[in-house]
Amino acid sequence: MRRLLVVGALVAVSLLTTVAAANAAEAGVLVLAQAESVEQVLENVRGWVVGILALLATVFLTIGGVRYILGSGDPGEIEKAKVAFRSACVGYALAILAPLVVTVLQGIVGA
């Protein structure tokens, strides 16, 4: 079952990256790195951090749900599902707090 989940996740990631690359190629966009200011760089970092944290939290939420459903009342599996749910909550909380962290970094950098 775990192998099936891993294979499914790898297929989903590869499809998403392929579609994103195809869309960029169609638009004729080839910009590797071009930021006009430090604020823009920090905003880009915030966007990436929020996206990655939300993605990981969603993965943990999905894993927790699958473990809970497939646990069939097994106390060990239910506890592992609860740990995954807690991890998802922490991930979503960090994603919500990411703009605050970027604001603090802007204050430190002086931007």
C-alpha positions as a LaTeX table, in Angstrom:
\begin{tabular}{lrrr}
\hline
Residue & $x$ (\AA) & $y$ (\AA) & $z$ (\AA) \\
\hline
Met1 & 0.00 & 0.00 & 0.00 \\
Arg2 & 2.83 & 2.39 & 0.85 \\
Arg3 & 4.48 & 1.72 & $-2.48$ \\
Leu4 & 1.25 & 2.60 & $-4.23$ \\
Leu5 & 1.07 & 5.91 & $-2.35$ \\
Val6 & 4.68 & 6.73 & $-3.19$ \\
Val7 & 4.21 & 5.88 & $-6.86$ \\
Gly8 & 1.03 & 7.95 & $-7.00$ \\
Ala9 & 2.76 & 10.94 & $-5.43$ \\
Leu10 & 5.70 & 10.68 & $-7.84$ \\
Val11 & 3.36 & 10.50 & $-10.83$ \\
Ala12 & 1.42 & 13.54 & $-9.62$ \\
Val13 & 4.59 & 15.58 & $-9.09$ \\
Ser14 & 6.00 & 14.64 & $-12.49$ \\
Leu15 & 2.72 & 15.57 & $-14.21$ \\
Leu16 & 2.58 & 18.93 & $-12.46$ \\
Thr17 & 6.17 & 19.82 & $-13.36$ \\
Thr18 & 5.68 & 18.73 & $-16.96$ \\
Val19 & 2.56 & 20.87 & $-17.35$ \\
Ala20 & 4.28 & 23.89 & $-15.78$ \\
Ala21 & 7.29 & 23.53 & $-18.08$ \\
Ala22 & 5.04 & 23.15 & $-21.12$ \\
Asn23 & 3.08 & 26.30 & $-20.23$ \\
Ala24 & 6.29 & 28.30 & $-19.80$ \\
Ala25 & 7.63 & 27.02 & $-23.12$ \\
Glu26 & 4.41 & 27.93 & $-24.94$ \\
Ala27 & 4.50 & 31.45 & $-23.56$ \\
Gly28 & 8.05 & 31.88 & $-24.81$ \\
Val29 & 9.22 & 32.91 & $-21.36$ \\
Leu30 & 12.85 & 32.33 & $-20.47$ \\
Val31 & 13.57 & 34.41 & $-17.39$ \\
Leu32 & 15.93 & 32.68 & $-15.03$ \\
Ala33 & 16.28 & 35.26 & $-12.27$ \\
Gln34 & 15.38 & 38.89 & $-12.46$ \\
Ala35 & 14.43 & 40.83 & $-9.37$ \\
Glu36 & 14.29 & 44.58 & $-9.32$ \\
Ser37 & 14.54 & 44.99 & $-5.54$ \\
Val38 & 15.13 & 43.19 & $-2.27$ \\
Glu39 & 11.42 & 43.53 & $-1.48$ \\
Gln40 & 10.56 & 41.61 & $-4.61$ \\
Val41 & 13.02 & 38.87 & $-3.72$ \\
Leu42 & 11.53 & 38.56 & $-0.24$ \\
Glu43 & 8.02 & 38.47 & $-1.68$ \\
Asn44 & 9.10 & 35.68 & $-4.04$ \\
Val45 & 10.65 & 33.79 & $-1.14$ \\
Arg46 & 7.44 & 34.19 & 0.84 \\
Gly47 & 5.41 & 32.80 & $-2.04$ \\
Trp48 & 7.67 & 29.79 & $-2.38$ \\
Val49 & 7.74 & 29.10 & 1.35 \\
Val50 & 3.96 & 29.33 & 1.66 \\
Gly51 & 3.51 & 27.05 & $-1.36$ \\
Ile52 & 5.95 & 24.42 & $-0.14$ \\
Leu53 & 4.55 & 24.43 & 3.40 \\
Ala54 & 0.97 & 24.17 & 2.16 \\
Leu55 & 1.94 & 21.33 & $-0.16$ \\
Leu56 & 3.68 & 19.39 & 2.60 \\
Ala57 & 0.82 & 20.00 & 5.01 \\
Thr58 & $-1.64$ & 18.71 & 2.42 \\
Val59 & 0.49 & 15.60 & 1.90 \\
Phe60 & 0.52 & 14.94 & 5.65 \\
Leu61 & $-3.22$ & 15.53 & 5.83 \\
Thr62 & $-3.77$ & 13.03 & 3.02 \\
Ile63 & $-1.47$ & 10.46 & 4.61 \\
Gly64 & $-3.26$ & 10.87 & 7.93 \\
Gly65 & $-6.64$ & 10.41 & 6.30 \\
Val66 & $-5.53$ & 7.30 & 4.45 \\
Arg67 & $-4.00$ & 5.82 & 7.62 \\
Tyr68 & $-7.14$ & 6.60 & 9.59 \\
Ile69 & $-9.41$ & 4.97 & 7.03 \\
Leu70 & $-7.21$ & 1.94 & 6.44 \\
Gly71 & $-6.43$ & 1.54 & 10.16 \\
Ser72 & $-9.67$ & $-0.40$ & 10.71 \\
Gly73 & $-9.70$ & 0.45 & 14.39 \\
Asp74 & $-6.08$ & $-0.57$ & 15.04 \\
Pro75 & $-4.91$ & 1.72 & 17.88 \\
Gly76 & $-1.37$ & 1.95 & 16.51 \\
Glu77 & $-2.49$ & 3.07 & 13.07 \\
Ile78 & $-5.02$ & 5.50 & 14.52 \\
Glu79 & $-2.26$ & 7.07 & 16.63 \\
Lys80 & $-0.01$ & 7.38 & 13.57 \\
Ala81 & $-2.89$ & 9.04 & 11.72 \\
Lys82 & $-3.33$ & 11.51 & 14.56 \\
Val83 & 0.39 & 12.34 & 14.46 \\
Ala84 & 0.09 & 12.99 & 10.71 \\
Phe85 & $-2.94$ & 15.24 & 11.34 \\
Arg86 & $-0.95$ & 17.20 & 13.95 \\
Ser87 & 1.92 & 17.56 & 11.50 \\
Ala88 & $-0.49$ & 18.90 & 8.88 \\
Cys89 & $-1.83$ & 21.45 & 11.37 \\
Val90 & 1.71 & 22.62 & 12.16 \\
Gly91 & 2.45 & 22.91 & 8.44 \\
Tyr92 & $-0.66$ & 24.99 & 7.78 \\
Ala93 & 0.12 & 27.21 & 10.80 \\
Leu94 & 3.64 & 27.81 & 9.49 \\
Ala95 & 2.26 & 28.60 & 6.04 \\
Ile96 & $-0.04$ & 31.19 & 7.58 \\
Leu97 & 2.84 & 32.69 & 9.59 \\
Ala98 & 5.25 & 32.85 & 6.62 \\
Pro99 & 4.27 & 36.43 & 5.67 \\
Leu100 & 5.08 & 37.50 & 9.23 \\
Val101 & 8.52 & 35.92 & 8.99 \\
Val102 & 9.17 & 37.72 & 5.70 \\
Thr103 & 8.10 & 41.02 & 7.28 \\
Val104 & 10.58 & 40.44 & 10.11 \\
Leu105 & 13.30 & 39.66 & 7.56 \\
Gln106 & 12.47 & 42.88 & 5.71 \\
Gly107 & 12.91 & 44.78 & 8.97 \\
Ile108 & 16.27 & 43.11 & 9.61 \\
Val109 & 17.55 & 43.69 & 6.08 \\
Gly110 & 16.21 & 47.23 & 6.08 \\
Ala111 & 14.18 & 46.87 & 2.90 \\
\hline
\end{tabular}
